[in-house]
Amino acid sequence: QDEYSKFISDHGGHTNAYTSAENTNYQFDVNWEHLAPALDRCAQFFIAPLISADGVEREINAVDSEHGKNLQQDGWRQLQLAKHTANPDHPWSHFST
């Protein structure tokens, strides 16, 4: 993770990732002459994922922080109420933030 982010940053780019109701979306931009090695580094997350204990902890904290922020938003709370009353066997009713 750190090597990937450093490579992208060192070559004029940025990274971002977010989750939606049905997808996790990963994106980056980088100077065009570094696109091939950047794509290879990005692909390695899916080919040979390495998740360190620190990385897991960092992601748990990020989800917890986002969840805490969402608790204060009326629209988010209305969505959670609708999900709570949905079919509990359907994935839409499960946790999200």
The first five atom37 places (N, CA, C, CB, O) and aatype in JSON, in Angstrom:
{
  "aatype": [5, 3, 6, 18, 15, 11, 13, 9, 15, 3, 8, 7, 7, 8, 16, 2, 0, 18, 16, 15, 0, 6, 2, 16, 2, 18, 5, 13, 3, 19, 2, 17, 6, 8, 10, 0, 14, 0, 10, 3, 1, 4, 0, 5, 13, 13, 9, 0, 14, 10, 9, 15, 0, 3, 7, 19, 6, 1, 6, 9, 2, 0, 19, 3, 15, 6, 8, 7, 11, 2, 10, 5, 5, 3, 7, 17, 1, 5, 10, 5, 10, 0, 11, 8, 16, 0, 2, 14, 3, 8, 14, 17, 15, 8, 13, 15, 16],
  "atom_mask": [
    [1, 1, 1, 1, 1],
    [1, 1, 1, 1, 1],
    [1, 1, 1, 1, 1],
    [1, 1, 1, 1, 1],
    [1, 1, 1, 1, 1],
    [1, 1, 1, 1, 1],
    [1, 1, 1, 1, 1],
    [1, 1, 1, 1, 1],
    [1, 1, 1, 1, 1],
    [1, 1, 1, 1, 1],
    [1, 1, 1, 1, 1],
    [1, 1, 1, 0, 1],
    [1, 1, 1, 0, 1],
    [1, 1, 1, 1, 1],
    [1, 1, 1, 1, 1],
    [1, 1, 1, 1, 1],
    [1, 1, 1, 1, 1],
    [1, 1, 1, 1, 1],
    [1, 1, 1, 1, 1],
    [1, 1, 1, 1, 1],
    [1, 1, 1, 1, 1],
    [1, 1, 1, 1, 1],
    [1, 1, 1, 1, 1],
    [1, 1, 1, 1, 1],
    [1, 1, 1, 1, 1],
    [1, 1, 1, 1, 1],
    [1, 1, 1, 1, 1],
    [1, 1, 1, 1, 1],
    [1, 1, 1, 1, 1],
    [1, 1, 1, 1, 1],
    [1, 1, 1, 1, 1],
    [1, 1, 1, 1, 1],
    [1, 1, 1, 1, 1],
    [1, 1, 1, 1, 1],
    [1, 1, 1, 1, 1],
    [1, 1, 1, 1, 1],
    [1, 1, 1, 1, 1],
    [1, 1, 1, 1, 1],
    [1, 1, 1, 1, 1],
    [1, 1, 1, 1, 1],
    [1, 1, 1, 1, 1],
    [1, 1, 1, 1, 1],
    [1, 1, 1, 1, 1],
    [1, 1, 1, 1, 1],
    [1, 1, 1, 1, 1],
    [1, 1, 1, 1, 1],
    [1, 1, 1, 1, 1],
    [1, 1, 1, 1, 1],
    [1, 1, 1, 1, 1],
    [1, 1, 1, 1, 1],
    [1, 1, 1, 1, 1],
    [1, 1, 1, 1, 1],
    [1, 1, 1, 1, 1],
    [1, 1, 1, 1, 1],
    [1, 1, 1, 0, 1],
    [1, 1, 1, 1, 1],
    [1, 1, 1, 1, 1],
    [1, 1, 1, 1, 1],
    [1, 1, 1, 1, 1],
    [1, 1, 1, 1, 1],
    [1, 1, 1, 1, 1],
    [1, 1, 1, 1, 1],
    [1, 1, 1, 1, 1],
    [1, 1, 1, 1, 1],
    [1, 1, 1, 1, 1],
    [1, 1, 1, 1, 1],
    [1, 1, 1, 1, 1],
    [1, 1, 1, 0, 1],
    [1, 1, 1, 1, 1],
    [1, 1, 1, 1, 1],
    [1, 1, 1, 1, 1],
    [1, 1, 1, 1, 1],
    [1, 1, 1, 1, 1],
    [1, 1, 1, 1, 1],
    [1, 1, 1, 0, 1],
    [1, 1, 1, 1, 1],
    [1, 1, 1, 1, 1],
    [1, 1, 1, 1, 1],
    [1, 1, 1, 1, 1],
    [1, 1, 1, 1, 1],
    [1, 1, 1, 1, 1],
    [1, 1, 1, 1, 1],
    [1, 1, 1, 1, 1],
    [1, 1, 1, 1, 1],
    [1, 1, 1, 1, 1],
    [1, 1, 1, 1, 1],
    [1, 1, 1, 1, 1],
    [1, 1, 1, 1, 1],
    [1, 1, 1, 1, 1],
    [1, 1, 1, 1, 1],
    [1, 1, 1, 1, 1],
    [1, 1, 1, 1, 1],
    [1, 1, 1, 1, 1],
    [1, 1, 1, 1, 1],
    [1, 1, 1, 1, 1],
    [1, 1, 1, 1, 1],
    [1, 1, 1, 1, 1]
  ],
  "atom_positions": [
    [[0.83, -1.19, 0.0], [0.0, 0.0, 0.0], [0.87, 1.25, 0.0], [-0.94, 0.0, 1.2], [0.68, 2.13, -0.83]],
    [[1.82, 1.33, 0.92], [2.64, 2.54, 1.02], [3.49, 2.73, -0.23], [3.52, 2.48, 2.25], [3.66, 3.85, -0.7]],
    [[4.05, 1.62, -0.77], [4.89, 1.72, -1.96], [4.06, 2.21, -3.15], [5.54, 0.36, -2.28], [4.51, 3.04, -3.93]],
    [[2.85, 1.69, -3.27], [1.95, 2.1, -4.36], [1.65, 3.59, -4.26], [0.64, 1.28, -4.32], [1.8, 4.32, -5.23]],
    [[1.23, 4.04, -3.09], [0.89, 5.45, -2.9], [2.09, 6.34, -3.15], [0.36, 5.69, -1.48], [1.96, 7.4, -3.76]],
    [[3.26, 5.92, -2.69], [4.48, 6.71, -2.9], [4.81, 6.78, -4.39], [5.67, 6.1, -2.11], [5.17, 7.84, -4.89]],
    [[4.71, 5.65, -5.09], [4.99, 5.64, -6.53], [4.07, 6.62, -7.26], [4.83, 4.21, -7.11], [4.54, 7.42, -8.06]],
    [[2.79, 6.54, -6.98], [1.83, 7.43, -7.64], [2.15, 8.89, -7.33], [0.38, 7.09, -7.21], [2.2, 9.72, -8.23]],
    [[2.36, 9.19, -6.07], [2.66, 10.56, -5.65], [3.96, 11.07, -6.27], [2.75, 10.64, -4.13], [4.03, 12.21, -6.74]],
    [[4.98, 10.23, -6.27], [6.28, 10.62, -6.83], [6.21, 10.88, -8.33], [7.31, 9.54, -6.56], [7.1, 11.53, -8.88]],
    [[5.17, 10.39, -8.99], [5.05, 10.56, -10.44], [3.84, 11.42, -10.81], [4.94, 9.2, -11.11], [3.21, 11.22, -11.84]],
    [[3.55, 12.39, -9.94], [2.57, 13.42, -10.24], [1.12, 13.02, -10.14], [0.0, 0.0, 0.0], [0.25, 13.66, -10.73]],
    [[0.84, 11.96, -9.38], [-0.53, 11.48, -9.34], [-1.16, 11.5, -7.97], [0.0, 0.0, 0.0], [-0.57, 11.94, -6.98]],
    [[-2.38, 11.0, -7.93], [-3.19, 10.91, -6.72], [-3.96, 9.59, -6.75], [-4.17, 12.13, -6.59], [-4.19, 9.02, -7.81]],
    [[-4.35, 9.13, -5.57], [-5.17, 7.92, -5.48], [-6.43, 8.23, -4.67], [-4.38, 6.75, -4.82], [-6.46, 9.16, -3.87]],
    [[-7.45, 7.43, -4.91], [-8.68, 7.53, -4.13], [-9.41, 6.19, -4.23], [-9.58, 8.72, -4.61], [-9.27, 5.47, -5.21]],
    [[-10.18, 5.89, -3.22], [-11.03, 4.71, -3.23], [-12.27, 5.03, -2.4], [-10.28, 3.43, -2.68], [-12.2, 5.77, -1.42]],
    [[-13.38, 4.46, -2.8], [-14.61, 4.64, -2.03], [-15.53, 3.46, -2.29], [-15.31, 5.98, -2.39], [-15.38, 2.75, -3.28]],
    [[-16.47, 3.28, -1.4], [-17.45, 2.22, -1.58], [-18.81, 2.83, -1.87], [-17.51, 1.3, -0.32], [-19.16, 3.89, -1.33]],
    [[-19.55, 2.17, -2.71], [-20.94, 2.53, -2.96], [-21.79, 1.35, -2.51], [-21.19, 2.89, -4.49], [-21.28, 0.4, -1.92]],
    [[-23.06, 1.41, -2.78], [-23.96, 0.34, -2.32], [-23.58, -1.02, -2.89], [-25.39, 0.67, -2.69], [-23.77, -2.04, -2.22]],
    [[-23.04, -1.05, -4.09], [-22.76, -2.33, -4.74], [-21.31, -2.53, -5.15], [-23.61, -2.47, -5.94], [-20.94, -3.63, -5.55]],
    [[-20.48, -1.51, -5.05], [-19.11, -1.61, -5.57], [-18.12, -0.93, -4.64], [-19.02, -0.99, -6.95], [-18.47, -0.06, -3.85]],
    [[-16.89, -1.36, -4.75], [-15.77, -0.6, -4.22], [-15.03, -0.07, -5.43], [-14.83, -1.47, -3.28], [-14.7, -0.83, -6.35]],
    [[-14.77, 1.22, -5.44], [-14.18, 1.88, -6.6], [-12.79, 2.39, -6.26], [-15.07, 3.04, -7.08], [-12.59, 3.07, -5.26]],
    [[-11.84, 2.05, -7.1], [-10.45, 2.48, -6.94], [-10.1, 3.34, -8.14], [-9.48, 1.25, -6.8], [-10.44, 3.0, -9.28]],
    [[-9.43, 4.43, -7.89], [-9.02, 5.28, -9.0], [-7.68, 5.92, -8.7], [-10.08, 6.36, -9.28], [-7.31, 6.11, -7.54]],
    [[-6.97, 6.24, -9.75], [-5.72, 6.98, -9.61], [-5.46, 7.75, -10.89], [-4.54, 6.03, -9.29], [-6.0, 7.42, -11.95]],
    [[-4.65, 8.78, -10.78], [-4.12, 9.44, -11.96], [-2.62, 9.55, -11.76], [-4.77, 10.85, -12.18], [-2.13, 9.62, -10.63]],
    [[-1.9, 9.56, -12.85], [-0.44, 9.58, -12.82], [0.02, 10.14, -14.17], [0.16, 8.15, -12.55], [-0.7, 10.04, -15.16]],
    [[1.21, 10.71, -14.19], [1.77, 11.18, -15.46], [1.8, 10.01, -16.45], [3.19, 11.78, -15.27], [2.16, 8.89, -16.09]],
    [[1.41, 10.28, -17.69], [1.19, 9.22, -18.67], [2.39, 8.3, -18.86], [0.83, 9.82, -19.99], [2.2, 7.11, -19.1]],
    [[3.6, 8.82, -18.77], [4.78, 7.97, -19.0], [4.98, 6.92, -17.9], [6.02, 8.83, -19.12], [5.81, 6.02, -18.05]],
    [[4.25, 7.04, -16.81], [4.35, 6.08, -15.7], [3.08, 5.23, -15.56], [4.63, 6.82, -14.38], [2.89, 4.54, -14.56]],
    [[2.21, 5.3, -16.58], [0.94, 4.58, -16.49], [1.12, 3.06, -16.4], [0.09, 4.91, -17.69], [0.5, 2.43, -15.55]],
    [[1.96, 2.47, -17.25], [2.12, 1.01, -17.24], [2.59, 0.48, -15.89], [3.11, 0.58, -18.33], [1.97, -0.45, -15.36]],
    [[3.66, 1.03, -15.3], [4.04, 0.52, -13.98], [3.02, 0.83, -12.89], [5.39, 1.09, -13.59], [2.9, 0.08, -11.92]],
    [[2.28, 1.93, -13.04], [1.23, 2.25, -12.05], [0.09, 1.23, -12.15], [0.69, 3.69, -12.27], [-0.42, 0.78, -11.13]],
    [[-0.3, 0.87, -13.37], [-1.34, -0.14, -13.55], [-0.91, -1.48, -12.97], [-1.7, -0.3, -15.03], [-1.7, -2.19, -12.35]],
    [[0.36, -1.84, -13.18], [0.86, -3.1, -12.63], [0.79, -3.08, -11.11], [2.31, -3.35, -13.09], [0.36, -4.06, -10.5]],
    [[1.21, -1.99, -10.5], [1.16, -1.9, -9.04], [-0.28, -1.98, -8.53], [1.82, -0.59, -8.56], [-0.55, -2.64, -7.53]],
    [[-1.19, -1.32, -9.22], [-2.6, -1.36, -8.82], [-3.14, -2.79, -8.98], [-3.43, -0.37, -9.67], [-3.85, -3.28, -8.1]],
    [[-2.82, -3.44, -10.07], [-3.31, -4.8, -10.31], [-2.83, -5.77, -9.25], [-2.86, -5.28, -11.69], [-3.53, -6.73, -8.93]],
    [[-1.65, -5.54, -8.69], [-1.1, -6.45, -7.69], [-1.98, -6.51, -6.43], [0.31, -6.03, -7.31], [-1.95, -7.51, -5.71]],
    [[-2.75, -5.47, -6.17], [-3.67, -5.5, -5.02], [-4.69, -6.64, -5.17], [-4.41, -4.15, -4.87], [-5.16, -7.19, -4.18]],
    [[-5.01, -6.97, -6.42], [-6.02, -8.0, -6.68], [-5.39, -9.34, -7.02], [-6.92, -7.55, -7.82], [-5.98, -10.39, -6.76]],
    [[-4.2, -9.32, -7.6], [-3.5, -10.55, -7.96], [-2.9, -11.22, -6.73], [-2.4, -10.26, -8.98], [-3.05, -12.42, -6.53]],
    [[-2.23, -10.43, -5.91], [-1.55, -10.97, -4.72], [-1.73, -10.01, -3.56], [-0.03, -11.21, -5.01], [-0.78, -9.33, -3.17]],
    [[-2.94, -9.94, -3.0], [-3.19, -8.97, -1.93], [-2.36, -9.25, -0.68], [-4.67, -8.96, -1.57], [-2.23, -10.4, -0.24]],
    [[-1.83, -8.2, -0.12], [-1.07, -8.26, 1.13], [-1.74, -7.31, 2.11], [0.45, -7.9, 0.92], [-1.75, -6.1, 1.89]],
    [[-2.29, -7.84, 3.17], [-2.97, -7.01, 4.15], [-2.23, -7.15, 5.47], [-4.49, -7.41, 4.3], [-2.27, -8.2, 6.11]],
    [[-1.56, -6.09, 5.86], [-0.82, -6.11, 7.13], [-1.78, -5.82, 8.28], [0.33, -5.07, 7.11], [-2.87, -5.3, 8.09]],
    [[-1.35, -6.18, 9.48], [-2.15, -5.89, 10.67], [-2.38, -4.39, 10.8], [-1.47, -6.45, 11.94], [-3.46, -3.95, 11.17]],
    [[-1.34, -3.59, 10.5], [-1.49, -2.14, 10.55], [-2.52, -1.65, 9.53], [-0.14, -1.45, 10.31], [-3.31, -0.75, 9.81]],
    [[-2.49, -2.26, 8.34], [-3.45, -1.88, 7.3], [-4.88, -2.19, 7.7], [0.0, 0.0, 0.0], [-5.78, -1.4, 7.45]],
    [[-5.08, -3.34, 8.32], [-6.41, -3.72, 8.8], [-6.88, -2.72, 9.85], [-6.41, -5.16, 9.37], [-8.01, -2.25, 9.8]],
    [[-6.01, -2.42, 10.8], [-6.36, -1.47, 11.86], [-6.69, -0.09, 11.28], [-5.21, -1.35, 12.88], [-7.64, 0.56, 11.72]],
    [[-5.91, 0.36, 10.3], [-6.14, 1.65, 9.67], [-7.51, 1.69, 8.99], [-5.02, 1.96, 8.64], [-8.23, 2.68, 9.09]],
    [[-7.87, 0.61, 8.29], [-9.16, 0.56, 7.61], [-10.33, 0.48, 8.59], [-9.21, -0.62, 6.66], [-11.37, 1.1, 8.37]],
    [[-10.16, -0.27, 9.67], [-11.2, -0.32, 10.71], [-11.44, 1.07, 11.27], [-10.81, -1.31, 11.84], [-12.58, 1.49, 11.46]],
    [[-10.36, 1.78, 11.55], [-10.49, 3.14, 12.08], [-11.15, 4.08, 11.07], [-9.11, 3.69, 12.46], [-11.94, 4.94, 11.46]],
    [[-10.84, 3.92, 9.79], [-11.45, 4.77, 8.76], [-12.96, 4.52, 8.67], [-10.79, 4.51, 7.39], [-13.74, 5.46, 8.59]],
    [[-13.36, 3.24, 8.69], [-14.79, 2.92, 8.64], [-15.49, 3.43, 9.89], [-15.01, 1.39, 8.5], [-16.59, 3.99, 9.81]],
    [[-14.87, 3.24, 11.05], [-15.47, 3.71, 12.31], [-15.63, 5.23, 12.3], [-14.61, 3.27, 13.5], [-16.65, 5.74, 12.76]],
    [[-14.64, 5.93, 11.8], [-14.71, 7.39, 11.74], [-15.83, 7.84, 10.8], [-13.37, 7.97, 11.28], [-16.6, 8.74, 11.14]],
    [[-15.92, 7.23, 9.64], [-16.97, 7.58, 8.69], [-18.35, 7.25, 9.27], [-16.76, 6.85, 7.36], [-19.3, 8.02, 9.11]],
    [[-18.45, 6.11, 9.94], [-19.73, 5.71, 10.55], [-20.15, 6.72, 11.62], [-19.61, 4.29, 11.16], [-21.32, 7.1, 11.68]],
    [[-19.21, 7.14, 12.47], [-19.51, 8.13, 13.5], [-20.0, 9.44, 12.91], [0.0, 0.0, 0.0], [-20.92, 10.06, 13.45]],
    [[-19.39, 9.86, 11.81], [-19.81, 11.09, 11.13], [-21.23, 10.93, 10.57], [-18.83, 11.45, 10.0], [-22.04, 11.85, 10.66]],
    [[-21.51, 9.77, 10.01], [-22.82, 9.54, 9.39], [-23.95, 9.49, 10.41], [-22.8, 8.25, 8.61], [-25.09, 9.82, 10.08]],
    [[-23.67, 9.07, 11.64], [-24.71, 8.97, 12.66], [-25.44, 10.28, 12.9], [-24.11, 8.49, 13.96], [-26.57, 10.29, 13.37]],
    [[-24.79, 11.39, 12.57], [-25.37, 12.71, 12.81], [-26.2, 13.23, 11.64], [-24.28, 13.7, 13.12], [-26.79, 14.31, 11.73]],
    [[-26.25, 12.48, 10.54], [-26.93, 12.96, 9.33], [-28.33, 12.34, 9.22], [-26.09, 12.64, 8.08], [-28.47, 11.12, 9.19]],
    [[-29.34, 13.19, 9.15], [-30.72, 12.71, 9.09], [-30.97, 11.81, 7.88], [-31.68, 13.89, 9.05], [-31.63, 10.78, 8.01]],
    [[-30.45, 12.17, 6.73], [-30.65, 11.36, 5.53], [-30.07, 9.96, 5.7], [0.0, 0.0, 0.0], [-30.67, 8.98, 5.25]],
    [[-28.91, 9.87, 6.33], [-28.29, 8.57, 6.56], [-29.14, 7.75, 7.53], [-26.85, 8.73, 7.11], [-29.31, 6.55, 7.36]],
    [[-29.67, 8.42, 8.56], [-30.5, 7.71, 9.54], [-31.8, 7.21, 8.9], [-30.82, 8.62, 10.73], [-32.27, 6.12, 9.23]],
    [[-32.38, 8.0, 8.01], [-33.58, 7.54, 7.3], [-33.26, 6.31, 6.44], [-34.15, 8.67, 6.41], [-34.05, 5.37, 6.39]],
    [[-32.12, 6.33, 5.79], [-31.71, 5.17, 4.99], [-31.54, 3.94, 5.87], [-30.4, 5.48, 4.25], [-31.95, 2.84, 5.49]],
    [[-30.94, 4.1, 7.04], [-30.75, 2.96, 7.94], [-32.09, 2.41, 8.43], [-29.88, 3.37, 9.13], [-32.23, 1.2, 8.6]],
    [[-33.05, 3.28, 8.66], [-34.39, 2.83, 9.06], [-35.02, 1.99, 7.95], [-35.29, 4.04, 9.4], [-35.6, 0.94, 8.22]],
    [[-34.9, 2.46, 6.71], [-35.44, 1.69, 5.58], [-34.73, 0.35, 5.46], [-35.29, 2.49, 4.27], [-35.37, -0.67, 5.2]],
    [[-33.43, 0.33, 5.65], [-32.67, -0.92, 5.57], [-33.07, -1.87, 6.7], [-31.16, -0.65, 5.62], [-33.13, -3.09, 6.51]],
    [[-33.34, -1.31, 7.86], [-33.72, -2.12, 9.02], [-35.06, -2.82, 8.8], [-33.78, -1.25, 10.28], [-35.29, -3.91, 9.32]],
    [[-35.93, -2.2, 8.04], [-37.25, -2.78, 7.8], [-37.28, -3.65, 6.54], [-38.3, -1.68, 7.69], [-38.31, -4.24, 6.22]],
    [[-36.16, -3.73, 5.83], [-36.08, -4.55, 4.62], [-35.91, -6.02, 4.97], [-34.92, -4.07, 3.72], [-35.69, -6.37, 6.13]],
    [[-36.0, -6.86, 3.98], [-35.79, -8.3, 4.15], [-34.39, -8.54, 4.72], [-35.98, -9.04, 2.79], [-33.41, -8.2, 4.06]],
    [[-34.27, -9.12, 5.91], [-32.95, -9.3, 6.53], [-32.06, -10.28, 5.78], [-33.12, -9.78, 7.95], [-30.85, -10.31, 6.01]],
    [[-32.63, -11.07, 4.88], [-31.82, -12.0, 4.09], [-31.22, -11.34, 2.84], [-32.65, -13.19, 3.68], [-30.37, -11.93, 2.18]],
    [[-31.67, -10.14, 2.54], [-31.16, -9.44, 1.35], [-29.92, -8.63, 1.73], [-32.26, -8.52, 0.74], [-29.91, -7.99, 2.78]],
    [[-28.88, -8.64, 0.9], [-27.65, -7.9, 1.23], [-27.87, -6.41, 1.48], [-26.66, -8.06, 0.12], [-27.11, -5.81, 2.24]],
    [[-28.89, -5.8, 0.87], [-29.12, -4.38, 1.05], [-29.39, -4.04, 2.51], [-30.28, -3.91, 0.19], [-29.11, -2.92, 2.94]],
    [[-29.92, -4.97, 3.27], [-30.28, -4.7, 4.67], [-29.07, -4.75, 5.6], [-31.32, -5.68, 5.14], [-29.19, -4.39, 6.77]],
    [[-27.93, -5.19, 5.12], [-26.75, -5.35, 5.97], [-26.07, -4.01, 6.28], [-25.75, -6.3, 5.32], [-26.44, -2.98, 5.72]],
    [[-25.09, -4.06, 7.15], [-24.36, -2.86, 7.58], [-23.78, -2.12, 6.4], [-23.26, -3.23, 8.56], [-23.25, -2.72, 5.46]],
    [[-23.87, -0.82, 6.46], [-23.18, 0.06, 5.52], [-22.97, 1.39, 6.21], [-23.98, 0.24, 4.17], [-23.62, 1.7, 7.21]],
    [[-22.09, 2.16, 5.68], [-21.86, 3.49, 6.24], [-21.54, 4.47, 5.14], [-20.74, 3.46, 7.26], [-21.31, 5.65, 5.42]]
  ]
}
